Amino acid sequence: MDMEKDKKITIDLRKVMVEKDIDVYTETDLSKPIGNIIHQQAGDIGLDEKARELYHNGFVEVDMQTAVMMKEIVAQDGILYYVKQAVVREIEKSFKQ
């Protein structure tokens, strides 16, 4: 059993620091728009349920594999680059906790 793969992490998108202007960061709740993006791209019911949980609660506890899938969906989406980078940074920060 791979311990790293089974590790649970919390992704919290209620207070993401987004660089809206050069060197100007604003705390932003991205849970609803990112929850919707993941919901729209979910390939199975499990990921869709996690997207809905993120949307409604602002945070979600997932295993490492699901977190990586969520990060990849956000990274490939057509959302504004600075928003995408903020969310990817936040998910990667969760990996280290």
PyMOL commands that set and color helices and strands:
alter all, ss='L'
color gray80, all
select helices_A, chain A and resi 3-6+31-41+45-57+64-76+81-96
alter helices_A, ss='H'
color red, helices_A
select strands_A, chain A and resi 8-12+16-21+24-28+59-63
alter strands_A, ss='S'
color yellow, strands_A
deselect
rebuild
show_as cartoon
